[in-house]
Amino acid sequence: MAHLLPLRVFLSSQTQETPSKPLKLSKRSNNHKTSISTAKKGLLSPSHKMHKLNLEVSPHRAVSAVRLMRIEFGGAFADLLNEKGKGSGDNEMGYVERTLGFRTRDLDDRDLRLVTDIVGGTIRWRRYLDHLIGSLCHDESMFRSMEPLLLQILRIGFYEIVKLNMPPYAVVDENVKLAKVALRPGAGNMVNGILRKLVLVKENNSLPLPKLEGDSRAQARALATLYSHPVWMVRRWTKYLGQEEAIQLMMWNNSDPSFSLRANAAKGITRDDLVMQLNSLKVPHEVSLHLDDFVRVKIGLQNVIRAGLLKEGLCSVQDESAGLAVSVVDPQPGEDIIDCCAAPGGKTLYMASRLRGKGKVHAIDINKGRLRILKETAKLQKVDGVVDTIHADLRTFAENSPMKSGKVLLDAPCSGLGVLSKRSDLRWNRRLEDMEQLKNLQDELLDAASTLVSSGGVLIYSTCSIDPEENNDRVEAFLVRHPEFRIDPVNRYVPSDFVTKQGFYFSDPVKHSLDGAFAARLVRTL
Ligand SMILES: C[S@@+](CC[C@H](N)C(=O)[O-])C[C@H]1O[C@@H](n2cnc3c(N)ncnc32)[C@H](O)[C@@H]1O
């Protein structure tokens, strides 16, 4: 039986904010014992409220369940939630309390790591986990009508048992406790029944998983479940890469992401300085094989965030694949570069730092909020002297502006299919229909960007996609529409391992263990 202790907690104004989209829990009972205990009116000021503290429910499971609800139903992004770190702990508990009706003890470092692992993993493996849960329910309708919070708790339990290999009976007990306290005793019984079935089938090596057999459609459906991706992605990758490589790509997408940090030269920080900082923070790292300013970090990013290295502008989180796309631009001190789709500024800021204080990056973007972030980060990283921002739709800007440059970067809006290992929720938000719309937009933006390139100048088209229809095909279609441009092979700018037969830059997640990215250099001959 769970004990709920009343606790007087002093909340900051931040923690009293209501979430932008309140979460609705269907079928949640009104009489469970965990409702928030508010102070009697008049006894306490509004900032001093009474709260129910539950010391028995494991904090990382409660927080994970609520994060998962926020990502699936509240429009939050998985990567943004994971980046917040410890400082947001009280805020996070506020969400837990509003959603579950009680607080748990605060998260320690181990809990935080578990939350990151469990939330990321549960989202990635959602299709696979739901298949197992559905197979072990009494019938299809039981699974289909399951209330959202109960389903999240089951997904967490299944993920912990099947993918994290945690001690199964402890997982069962903990998740049963959570379901009982957050929902009602009956929900706990249901979690108990289904998780125990899972433990048995896992022990007998007989997880009910689909077999890879039948026609290509049936095989795509089976692969989509086994590797937890949408069926349309499996079909697309099987068509372009073949089954074996498509499987490897899905395995990469399901693996824990690694991150790279770029030392900010504009603030006088060298990679050696950054390495010293990482050593003192005991963050394991490897220097980049491809870029002088970059260091790769597999675990411990939270320590870097907490130590304030990003807040102070000493370094930024940037994948080497994006850094290499900047190498394709090859910014030189004194140059004027137009960055057509610039926000939130990853490439703008790296290009700006490579100008060494001389020249300008003109950063255009349609999104005012993201452009504001770029401007603030430019100040923080001390490159604001060489960056100016232009809030505009590139298509109208190009029609009306006399601006021309010898270097124009179009880092186009794309599907992001190259960054699925970092963006664990993206695969479930992308639809096949998006691809057609994106391709049309990419063509329009390429046409617009090309008018800004001066004679003899170069247009660099880049994406963070691995999809040929967004990459090679867009360039080929552009060259048909614009015979005044020709391909400038990228051999001089990136290691040969990243250069395609056609002379484009391509970072392949499976081959290079980086995010997927693409860039082409197109020279205006007239
Ligand atoms: C892939 S992101 C750019 C990322 C950025 N280059 C970086 O490295 O951080 C694409 C950007 O294109 C912008 N965008 C989309 N349509 C646009 C348009 N019509 N005109 C200008 N910017 C546009 C989006 O707001 C988004 O910020």
The ligand as a MOL file (V3000), in Angstrom:
LIG
                    3D

  0  0  0     0  0            999 V3000
M  V30 BEGIN CTAB
M  V30 COUNTS 27 29 0 0 0
M  V30 BEGIN ATOM
M  V30 1 C 16.6440 22.8110 -41.7140 0
M  V30 2 S 16.1230 24.2520 -40.9270 0 CHG=1
M  V30 3 C 17.5490 25.2480 -40.9740 0
M  V30 4 C 18.5610 24.8670 -39.9250 0
M  V30 5 C 19.6980 25.8690 -39.8510 0
M  V30 6 N 20.3410 26.0980 -41.1040 0
M  V30 7 C 20.7240 25.4420 -38.8190 0
M  V30 8 O 21.7920 24.9830 -39.1950 0
M  V30 9 O 20.4400 25.5780 -37.6360 0 CHG=-1
M  V30 10 C 15.1290 24.9930 -42.1370 0
M  V30 11 C 14.7040 26.4080 -41.8410 0
M  V30 12 O 14.0150 26.8970 -42.9980 0
M  V30 13 C 13.1160 27.8760 -42.5780 0
M  V30 14 N 12.1860 28.1340 -43.6870 0
M  V30 15 C 11.1820 27.3390 -44.1260 0
M  V30 16 N 10.5590 27.9200 -45.1590 0
M  V30 17 C 11.1970 29.0980 -45.4030 0
M  V30 18 C 11.0050 30.1500 -46.3450 0
M  V30 19 N 10.0260 30.0850 -47.2420 0
M  V30 20 N 11.8190 31.2170 -46.2790 0
M  V30 21 C 12.8070 31.2890 -45.3620 0
M  V30 22 N 13.0210 30.3140 -44.4320 0
M  V30 23 C 12.2200 29.2400 -44.4680 0
M  V30 24 C 12.5160 27.2670 -41.3360 0
M  V30 25 O 11.9360 28.2700 -40.5210 0
M  V30 26 C 13.7270 26.5930 -40.6830 0
M  V30 27 O 14.2740 27.4150 -39.7060 0
M  V30 END ATOM
M  V30 BEGIN BOND
M  V30 1 1 1 2
M  V30 2 1 2 3
M  V30 3 1 2 10
M  V30 4 1 3 4
M  V30 5 1 4 5
M  V30 6 1 5 6
M  V30 7 1 5 7
M  V30 8 2 7 8
M  V30 9 1 7 9
M  V30 10 1 10 11
M  V30 11 1 11 12
M  V30 12 1 11 26
M  V30 13 1 12 13
M  V30 14 1 13 14
M  V30 15 1 13 24
M  V30 16 1 14 15
M  V30 17 1 14 23
M  V30 18 2 15 16
M  V30 19 1 16 17
M  V30 20 1 17 18
M  V30 21 2 17 23
M  V30 22 1 18 19
M  V30 23 2 18 20
M  V30 24 1 20 21
M  V30 25 2 21 22
M  V30 26 1 22 23
M  V30 27 1 24 25
M  V30 28 1 24 26
M  V30 29 1 26 27
M  V30 END BOND
M  V30 END CTAB
M  END
